[in-house]
Amino acid sequence: LQTRMQSLQPDPSARYRSVYGALRRMVLTEGLWRPLRGINVTVLGAGPAHALYFACYEKMKKSLSDVFQPGGNSHLANGIAGSVATLLHDAVMNPAEAVVKQRLQMFNSPYSSVLGCVRAVHRTEGFGAFYRSYTTQLTMNVPFQAIHFITYELLQEHLNPLRHYSPGSHIVAGAVAGAVAAAATTPLDVCKTLLNTQENTALSSLNIRGHLSGMANAFSTVYQLGGVPSFFKGVQARVIYQMPSTAIAWSVYEFFKYFLTKHALEKK
């Protein structure tokens, strides 16, 4: 839904007024499973990407907190740790989620499978196409994750000051942190989507030939196509998607951290 609603010049059959309207029309016209297209490539990349992500975050958060605020919780350390963890996470996820998944999700996508999409992109645009938006992805995700981690840790200080395992506080803090970070970085996400999908209709309308690259070019193109409102296309879908996503991620992560730590202590 987010990918479709961020389209700058959508096909007349893919112009949606709301998240519910988009979902309803997609299911009625394209089938029940269409909204889940691309889930397989996301699942393949998510495991190793998040393993690197949380391992790096925990290690850097502890090391930097000892430097900035010994014995306490440093928000600066949380922000830096989240930003550095994003570098590793996006190196794995960018080709899978940002390029292949989004091309599969576009309306009237010419790709019938993940493998077919990978082969076609590699053949026509080269290997570099899978990382064309990597720096742009980082430009978006570094501030996103900095806001996300700082907000989460800040809420935990108020909701769970003793930092015990508390599923309710992890879910609430995760959902709010995801919503705040998602809303704040929507303009960057719109530019990233344009770079990943290389939306033909939109680029042709401005007589742009070849492939669009670079955040500066993406910002200029988005503005030319629809002005300031274009930068917030799909913000509702993005917030609705990120809230349960970050809530689930944090609650599952905190559970396993609690479970594995407790098990290790019992063994000792």
C-alpha positions in Angstrom: 0.0 0.0 0.0 2.8 2.4 0.9 4.6 1.8 -2.3 1.5 2.2 -4.4 0.4 5.4 -2.6 3.8 7.0 -3.0 3.5 6.7 -6.8 3.9 10.3 -8.1 1.9 9.8 -11.4 -0.1 6.6 -10.9 -2.1 4.7 -13.5 -5.8 5.8 -13.4 -6.6 2.4 -12.1 -4.2 2.8 -9.2 -5.2 6.2 -7.8 -6.2 5.8 -4.2 -7.8 8.3 -1.7 -7.2 6.4 1.5 -5.5 3.3 2.9 -8.7 1.4 3.3 -9.8 2.3 -0.3 -6.5 1.2 -1.7 -6.6 -2.1 0.1 -10.2 -2.8 -0.9 -9.6 -2.0 -4.5 -6.4 -4.0 -4.7 -8.1 -7.1 -3.2 -11.2 -6.8 -5.4 -9.3 -6.1 -8.7 -6.1 -8.0 -8.2 -6.9 -10.8 -5.8 -6.7 -11.5 -2.1 -3.0 -12.2 -2.0 -1.8 -9.2 -4.0 -1.2 -7.0 -0.9 1.3 -9.6 0.3 3.4 -9.5 -2.9 7.1 -9.4 -2.1 6.8 -10.9 1.3 9.1 -13.8 0.4 12.1 -11.6 -0.5 11.5 -9.5 2.7 11.6 -12.7 4.9 14.8 -13.9 3.3 16.6 -10.7 4.1 15.1 -9.8 7.4 16.8 -12.6 9.5 20.4 -11.7 8.8 19.7 -8.0 8.5 18.1 -7.8 12.0 20.7 -10.0 13.6 23.4 -7.6 12.5 21.2 -4.6 13.4 20.4 -5.5 17.1 23.8 -7.0 17.8 25.6 -3.9 16.6 23.1 -1.6 18.5 23.5 -3.4 21.9 27.3 -3.5 21.7 27.6 0.2 20.6 25.0 1.5 23.0 26.8 -0.1 26.0 30.3 1.0 24.8 29.2 4.6 24.0 27.0 5.0 27.2 30.1 4.2 29.3 31.9 7.0 27.5 29.2 9.7 27.4 27.3 8.9 30.7 29.0 6.2 32.8 26.5 4.1 34.7 23.5 5.8 33.0 21.5 5.9 29.8 22.8 8.3 27.1 20.4 9.4 24.4 23.3 10.5 22.3 24.8 7.0 22.6 21.4 5.5 21.6 21.1 7.6 18.6 24.7 7.0 17.3 24.4 3.2 18.0 21.1 3.1 16.1 22.6 5.0 13.2 25.7 2.8 12.9 23.5 -0.4 13.1 21.5 0.9 10.2 24.6 0.8 8.0 24.9 -3.0 8.4 21.1 -3.6 8.2 20.7 -1.6 5.0 23.7 -3.3 3.3 21.7 -6.5 3.5 18.1 -5.2 3.1 18.6 -2.6 0.3 18.8 -5.0 -2.6 16.0 -7.3 -1.3 13.4 -4.9 0.2 14.1 -1.6 -1.4 14.7 -2.7 -5.0 13.2 -6.1 -5.7 10.2 -5.9 -3.3 9.1 -2.4 -4.4 9.3 -3.3 -8.1 7.1 -6.3 -7.5 4.6 -4.2 -5.6 4.1 -1.5 -8.3 0.8 -1.5 -10.2 1.0 -3.6 -13.4 4.5 -4.8 -12.4 6.2 -6.5 -15.3 7.9 -9.0 -13.0 6.2 -12.3 -12.2 8.7 -13.6 -9.6 11.5 -12.6 -7.3 14.1 -14.4 -9.4 12.7 -13.0 -12.6 12.9 -9.5 -11.2 16.5 -10.0 -10.0 17.6 -11.3 -13.4 15.8 -8.6 -15.4 17.2 -5.7 -13.2 20.7 -7.2 -13.4 20.5 -7.7 -17.2 19.1 -4.3 -18.0 20.6 -2.0 -15.3 23.6 -3.9 -14.0 24.5 -4.9 -10.5 24.8 -1.3 -9.4 21.0 -1.0 -9.7 20.6 -3.0 -6.5 22.5 -0.4 -4.6 21.5 2.7 -6.5 19.4 3.9 -3.6 21.7 2.7 -0.8 23.1 6.1 0.1 19.6 7.5 -0.2 18.3 4.7 2.0 20.9 5.6 4.6 20.0 9.3 4.2 16.5 8.3 5.2 17.2 5.5 7.6 19.9 7.1 9.7 17.6 9.9 10.9 14.7 7.4 11.1 16.6 5.0 13.4 18.2 7.9 15.4 14.7 9.2 16.1 13.3 5.7 16.6 15.9 4.6 19.1 16.0 7.8 21.1 12.2 7.9 21.3 12.0 4.3 22.3 14.6 4.6 25.1 13.0 7.9 26.3 9.6 6.3 26.6 11.2 3.3 28.4 12.6 5.7 31.0 9.1 6.8 31.8 7.1 3.6 31.3 9.6 1.1 32.6 12.3 3.0 34.6 13.7 -0.1 36.2 14.1 -1.7 32.8 12.4 -5.0 33.7 11.0 -7.3 31.1 7.6 -5.6 30.5 5.7 -6.6 27.3 3.2 -3.8 27.5 5.8 -1.0 27.8 7.9 -2.6 24.9 4.8 -2.7 22.6 3.6 0.9 23.4 7.1 2.4 23.3 7.9 0.5 20.1 4.7 1.6 18.4 5.0 5.3 19.3 8.7 5.4 18.4 7.9 3.9 15.0 5.1 6.3 14.3 7.1 9.4 15.2 10.1 8.3 13.2 7.9 7.3 10.2 6.0 10.6 10.0 9.2 12.7 10.4 11.0 10.9 7.5 8.2 10.4 5.0 9.7 13.0 2.5 12.9 11.1 2.4 11.0 7.8 1.9 9.0 9.3 -1.1 12.3 10.1 -2.8 13.7 6.7 -2.0 10.7 5.0 -3.5 11.1 7.0 -6.7 14.7 6.0 -7.0 13.9 2.3 -6.4 11.0 2.1 -8.8 12.3 4.5 -11.4 8.6 5.3 -12.1 8.4 5.5 -15.9 5.3 7.7 -16.3 6.5 10.3 -13.8 10.0 10.5 -15.3 8.7 10.6 -18.9 6.4 13.5 -18.0 9.5 15.6 -17.2 11.5 14.3 -20.2 14.0 12.5 -17.9 15.8 9.9 -19.9 17.9 7.0 -18.4 17.8 6.3 -14.7 17.3 8.8 -12.0 20.0 8.7 -9.3 20.9 10.7 -6.2 18.9 12.3 -3.4 19.2 15.8 -4.8 17.8 14.7 -8.2 15.0 12.8 -6.5 14.0 15.8 -4.3 14.0 18.1 -7.4 11.9 15.6 -9.4 9.4 15.1 -6.6 8.9 18.8 -6.2 8.5 19.4 -9.9 5.8 16.7 -10.1 3.6 17.9 -7.2 5.2 20.5 -5.0 5.4 20.2 -1.2 2.3 17.9 -0.8 4.1 15.2 -2.9 6.7 14.7 -0.2 4.0 13.4 2.2 2.3 11.0 -0.2 1.5 7.8 1.7 2.3 9.2 5.1 -0.8 7.5 6.6 0.1 4.1 5.1 3.7 4.5 6.3 2.7 5.3 9.9 0.1 2.5 10.0 2.8 0.1 8.7 5.5 1.2 11.0 3.6 1.2 14.3 2.8 -2.6 14.4 6.2 -3.3 12.7 8.3 -1.6 15.4 6.0 -2.8 18.2 6.4 -6.4 17.1 10.1 -6.0 16.5 10.8 -4.5 20.0 8.5 -6.9 21.9 10.0 -10.0 20.2 13.5 -8.7 20.6 13.1 -7.8 24.3 11.4 -11.2 25.0 14.4 -13.2 23.6 16.9 -10.9 25.3 15.1 -11.6 28.6 14.7 -15.3 27.9 18.3 -15.9 26.7 19.8 -13.8 29.5 17.8 -15.6 32.2 18.7 -19.0 30.7 22.4 -18.0 30.7 22.3 -16.9 34.3 20.5 -20.1 35.4 23.2 -22.2 33.7 26.0 -20.2 35.6 
